[in-house]
Amino acid sequence: MTSLDVSHFNTEKVKKMSYMISGMRSLTSLNLNFNSKNVEMMYNMFSNLDSMKNLTVKLDTHNVISMDYMFAFSKSLKSLNLSSFDTRNVKEMNHMFLQCESLEDLDVSSFNTTNVQNFDSMFKNCLSIKVLDLSSFDTTNALSYSNMLNNCENLHRLDISNFHFKLAKLTLNLNIQNPLVIIINKDIEKYIKRQAKDDWMVIVK
């Protein structure tokens, strides 16, 4: 199956959509125009979509708590539009884009991360992303960032200027080997500079 239209689904009372589309490896086209206002769980919803290259997700996500592994292992995905996402209640974003190795265009500037506790491996192995602006991320309640940005080997510009390690252990291991412009704040300056390579430009706001 290469095309799927579930716009006729009556999903008004559904609370869990985890794994709903996961593993549909031949899918290249998807129409998701349905009611998701009561959904709380979307983990693994779009994971392992091997053939999907471009995806726009317009769903009501204001009650969603879990988005972990939501797009993980969708290795052909190049462009992902999440501009309509309301993430105010999300607590889990760990592994959300794990192994999306072809993903080039990702705008998460609209994400509200005030309640997110777990960012582990969120962008790990996103091999094609060159610019990542996380300046809007509120990490006040974050408990862990382990491997959040590991192996983003083509990342050239990263803005984490609003990051704070108030509750989290110091687990933001960048492990980025290429030249990088990284924008940070004074609170995390010492920790980031200990990881900085000789060809990085560290800008402190």
N, C-alpha and C positions, 0 to 999 in steps of 0.2 A: 504494500500500500504506500503510495507516494503523496496522497492528498487526503486530508481529514477535515470534515466540517461537522462540528458538534454544537453549532449555534442553536439547534432546535432542542437541546437538552433542557429539562426543567431541573435546575440546580438550586432553587431558592432556599431549600433547607439543608443543603450539604455543608458540612463543617470540615471535611477532610478530603483534599484532592491530591494527596501524596501519591506519587508514582502513576498518575493518571495517564500521561503521555510517554512515560519513560520506556526506553528500550525499543521504540518504533524506529528502527535503524534505517528504513528506506524513505521515511517521511521527508518531503521537501516543501510542503505547503500545509498551512494550518489556520483554520478559522475558529477562534475561541470566544466568540461573542455570546457569552452567557452570564447569568447572575452568580456572582461569587461573594456577595456582601456578608454572608455568614461564615465564610471559610476561615478556619484558624490554622490549618496545616497544609503547607504547600511544598514540604520537603521532597526532593527528588522528582518533582512534577515534570520537568523537561529534561531529565538526565538521559545520557546515552542516545541522543538523537544524532546518529552518525552522518546523515546526509543533509540535514538542515543547515543552510548557509546564512539566511537572513530571517530574523524573527522579531516581530513586534507583539508585545504582550500588553493588552489593554484590559485589565481585570481590576475589580474592586478588591483591594488588598488591605483595607484599613483595619480589619480584625485579625489579620494573619500574625501568628506568633513565631512560626518556624518556617524559614526559607533555606535551611541547610541543604546542601547538595542540589539545589533547585535546577541548575543548568549544568551540573558537573558531567564531565566526560563527553560533552557534545563537541567533538573534535573538529568538525567542519564549520562550525558557527563563526561567521566573520563579523556580522553586525547584529547588535541586540538593542532594541529600543524599549527601555523601561521607564520612560518619562512620566507615565501615568501612575506609577507605583506610589502608594501611600504606605510607608513602612514605620509609622509612628509606634506600633505595638510589637514590632518584631524583636525577639530576644536572641534568635539563633540565625547567624549568617555564615557560619563556618562551612567551608568547602563549597560555597555557593557557585563559584565559577571555576572550580578545580578542573584542570586539564582541558580548559577551553583553549586549546593551543593555537587555533587559527583566528581567534577573536582579536580584531583590530580596532573596532569602534565600540566603545563602552562609556556611556555617560551616566555616572551615579551621583551627580551633583544635587539631584532632587531628593536623595535618600535622607530620611530622618532616622538617625541611629541612636537616639537618646536612650532607648531601652535595650540596645543590643549588648549582650554579655559575652558572646563568643564570636570572634572573627577568625578563628583558626583556619589556615589554608584557604582563605577566601579567594585569593587570586593565584594560588600556587600553580605553577606550570602554565600560566597564560603567556605563551612564548612569543606572541605577536604584538601585544600591546606596547605602544611606544610612549604614550602619555596617559597618566592616571592622576586625576584631580580628586583628592579625598579631603580637600580643605573644608568641606561642609560637614564632615563626619564629627559628631559629638561622641566622644569615647569615655564620657564621665562614668558610665556604669560597666565598662568593659572589664572582663576578668582575664581574658587571654587573647593574644594575637599570634600565637605560635605558627610559624611558617606562612604567615598571611601573604607575603609577597615573594616567597622563595621561587627561584628559577624563572623569574620574569626576565628572560635573558635579552630582550630587545627594548626594555624599558629605558627611556632616555630622560624623562622628566616626571618627577613624583612630588606631589604637594601633600604633605601630612602636617601642615602648619597648625592644625587645631587638635592634634593628638595630645593626650595626657595619660600618664600611667598612674592614675590615682589609686585604683583598686587592683589593677593587673600586675602580675609578675612581669619582669622585663623579658618578654618573650618575642619581641618584634625583631626577628632575625632576618635581615634583608637578603643576604646571600645573592647579591646582584653583581655580576662580574664586569659588566660593560660600563663605559663612561656614563655618568648620571648627574643631572641637576636635581637636587633634592631640597625642597623648601620645608623648613621646620620652625619650631618655636624655642624659646630659651629653656623651657622646662625639660625638653628632651634632648637638648643640644649635646650634652656630655655623652649620653648613651649612644646617640647616632654617630657622633664623631669617632667613637671607638671602633665603629664598624666601617667607617668611610675608607674607600680606596683612594689611591693617589690621583686617579683621574676623575674623581667626583668633584662637583662644585656644590658646596653646602651653603645655602642661603638661610640666615636666621632672621625671622620676622620679629 
